Amino acid sequence: MAWDVIVVGTRVAGAATAMLLARRGLRVLAVDRVAFPSDTVSSHQIQVPGVALLHRWGLLDRVRQTGAPPTRHVRFDSGDVVLAGSFPAYQGVDALYSPRRTHLDALLIDAARSAGAEVRDRFRVADLVWSGGRVTGVRGWDRGGAAMTETATLVIGADGKRSFVAEAVGARRYRERPVRAFASYGYWSGLPMETGEVYQRPGRAVAAFPTSDELTMVYVSAPIAEFEAARGDLDRHYLATLDGCGDLGERVRGAVRAERLRTTPDQPNTFRRSHGPGWALVGDAGVVMDSISAQGITNAFRDAELLSDAVAAGLDGGSLDRALAGHQRRRDRAIRPMFDFTMGLAGFAPRGIERALLRSLGGRQGEIDRFLGAFAGSVTGYFTPVNVARVIGVRGLLRLAALEVRREHRPVEAGQRTNS
C-alpha cells in the first residue's frame, strides 16, 4: 500500500501531526522504534498556547483525565523581587498543564489511531527510499524482525533532536547556538503545590509544578560549564540549588522522591531546514532549544498544526514543495522570538534593564500577569525595547542610566587591570 504520508517518530510532534493529517482524510502511517507507553526526558509543561491547541483539537479533557492538574497561578522569585500572578486568558484557556510523558504521548498516539492513522511501535527505520532525487518511503524492521519497505508521497521526520531523517537528508542547520545549560529534574510525592513556582538565582533556574499521579516535578537548570564538576554527585548539586530557593529545599527534603533524578547535558540550540524533495521535519527534528523556557511541547504542537495545514494544501491540488517552503517561513517567524528569549535565559546573566523591569512590576497586577504570560508564550512582544521602556517608565530609565554611569566611572581597585 502506498501512503500519502509516513511519519517517523510518534511522540508529541509526530503523534499530533499524524492525527491532524488523518483527520483531513489522508492515508497516514506513523512508526516509532519504542513501545508505548514510554517515558522520555521532558520539560513537561504544555504552555497556555499549547493548551489552547489541545482544546481546539478536542483533547484537553483527556489531558485532565491523566491527573495532571491545571496551573493558573505562578509565584516568580528572582531573589530580589517576588511576583505572584495568573496567566492572561488565551483563546479560551488560562492554565498550563505539566503531564507525565508516559500519559501524554500515549494519549496522542491513541488520538492518532482514532483519527484513522496506522501507528506501529517497535518499528526501526534503517534507511530512506529515494527515487529521482526525492524521498519516496522508508525501509526498516517491524517488531517481529521482518524487513519491509513502505512508500509515501511525503516522509516526515518527527524523531527528535537527534533526528535520523534530518541526518539522512542532510538537512542544513542554521541559527545554531552552543549548548549553554544542563538540566536535572525529579518527581516528589508529599510536596503539594498550590501554585507553580519559578526561581531565578545567580547561575541557576528552578521550576516546580504539579504533574500526574499526585506528584510534583522539580526542575533545576545550571550552566553547562559546571556539568563535569556536578556529575560526580548530581543529587547533591540539585538539592544544594533548591536550598538557595527560599524554603523549597526544606520542603523537598521533607517529601519523598518517587523516581531517580533525571539529568541531561544534551540541550542543543539550532534550526534545521524543514523540507526538501519528498521530506519534511516537525518538532525538535526541525527546531530545538534549551529546556529552560519549557517550550518544547508547545512548539511541537504549533509546528504540527502549521505543517499539517501545509501538507494538506500541497497534496490537495497545490504544489507540495511550495507549501512546505511556506511552512518553514511561518515556523521560523513563530518560534524565533522565544528562541532568542530562551538563549538569554540560558546565559544566566540578567542585564540591568531586566532587573529594573522586575523591580518596576511590584504592585502592578496587570503587568505582572502580562509578564507571566510572556514566559508562557501567550503574550508576545513583551520584552521588546519599546515595551520594556513603557513598563519601566521615564523615571525608571533615568535611574537605570544613572546607575550605569556610576558603574562606568567607579575607580579601579588595586590589583585590577584595565584594557589597553
LINTA-V356414 format. One record per backbone hydrogen bond with DSSP energy under -1.0 kcal/mol. NH is the residue of the N-H (numbers start at 1). CO is the residue of the C=O. If there is no record, write none. Layout:
BEGIN
((NH & CO) (NH & CO))
END
This chain:
BEGIN
((3 & 151) (4 & 27) (5 & 27) (6 & 154) (7 & 29) (8 & 156) (9 & 31) (15 & 11) (16 & 12) (17 & 13) (18 & 14) (19 & 15) (20 & 16) (21 & 17) (22 & 18) (23 & 19) (25 & 22) (26 & 21) (29 & 5) (30 & 118) (31 & 7) (32 & 120) (45 & 43) (46 & 97) (51 & 47) (52 & 48) (53 & 49) (54 & 50) (55 & 51) (56 & 52) (57 & 53) (59 & 54) (63 & 59) (64 & 60) (65 & 61) (66 & 63) (67 & 64) (71 & 96) (74 & 85) (75 & 196) (76 & 83) (77 & 198) (78 & 81) (83 & 76) (85 & 74) (87 & 72) (90 & 93) (93 & 90) (96 & 71) (97 & 46) (104 & 100) (105 & 101) (107 & 103) (108 & 104) (109 & 105) (110 & 106) (111 & 107) (112 & 108) (113 & 109) (114 & 110) (115 & 111) (116 & 113) (117 & 112) (118 & 28) (120 & 30) (122 & 34) (123 & 32) (124 & 141) (126 & 139) (127 & 139) (129 & 137) (131 & 134) (134 & 131) (135 & 277) (136 & 129) (138 & 150) (139 & 127) (140 & 148) (141 & 124) (142 & 146) (145 & 142) (148 & 140) (150 & 138) (152 & 136) (153 & 3) (154 & 4) (155 & 278) (156 & 6) (157 & 280) (158 & 8) (163 & 160) (167 & 163) (168 & 164) (169 & 165) (171 & 166) (174 & 271) (177 & 269) (182 & 222) (183 & 264) (184 & 220) (185 & 262) (186 & 218) (188 & 216) (189 & 256) (196 & 73) (197 & 208) (198 & 75) (199 & 206) (200 & 77) (201 & 204) (204 & 201) (205 & 221) (206 & 199) (207 & 219) (208 & 197) (209 & 217) (211 & 215) (215 & 212) (216 & 188) (217 & 209) (218 & 186) (219 & 207) (220 & 184) (221 & 205) (222 & 182) (224 & 180) (226 & 223) (227 & 224) (230 & 226) (231 & 227) (233 & 230) (237 & 233) (238 & 234) (239 & 235) (240 & 236) (241 & 237) (242 & 238) (243 & 239) (244 & 241) (245 & 242) (248 & 245) (249 & 242) (251 & 247) (252 & 248) (253 & 249) (254 & 250) (255 & 252) (256 & 189) (258 & 187) (262 & 185) (264 & 183) (267 & 265) (270 & 288) (271 & 174) (272 & 286) (273 & 172) (276 & 279) (279 & 276) (280 & 155) (281 & 274) (282 & 157) (285 & 282) (286 & 283) (287 & 283) (288 & 270) (294 & 291) (299 & 295) (300 & 296) (301 & 297) (302 & 298) (303 & 299) (304 & 300) (305 & 301) (306 & 302) (307 & 303) (308 & 304) (309 & 305) (310 & 306) (311 & 307) (312 & 308) (313 & 309) (314 & 310) (315 & 311) (316 & 312) (323 & 319) (324 & 320) (325 & 321) (326 & 322) (327 & 323) (328 & 324) (329 & 325) (330 & 326) (331 & 327) (332 & 328) (333 & 329) (334 & 330) (335 & 331) (336 & 332) (339 & 335) (340 & 336) (341 & 337) (342 & 338) (343 & 339) (344 & 340) (345 & 341) (346 & 342) (348 & 345) (355 & 351) (356 & 352) (357 & 353) (358 & 354) (359 & 355) (360 & 356) (361 & 358) (364 & 361) (368 & 364) (369 & 365) (370 & 366) (371 & 367) (372 & 368) (373 & 369) (374 & 370) (375 & 371) (376 & 372) (378 & 373) (379 & 373) (384 & 381) (388 & 384) (389 & 385) (390 & 386) (391 & 387) (392 & 388) (393 & 389) (397 & 393) (398 & 394) (399 & 395) (400 & 396) (401 & 397) (402 & 398) (403 & 399) (404 & 400) (405 & 401) (406 & 402) (407 & 403) (408 & 404) (409 & 405) (410 & 407) (416 & 413))
END
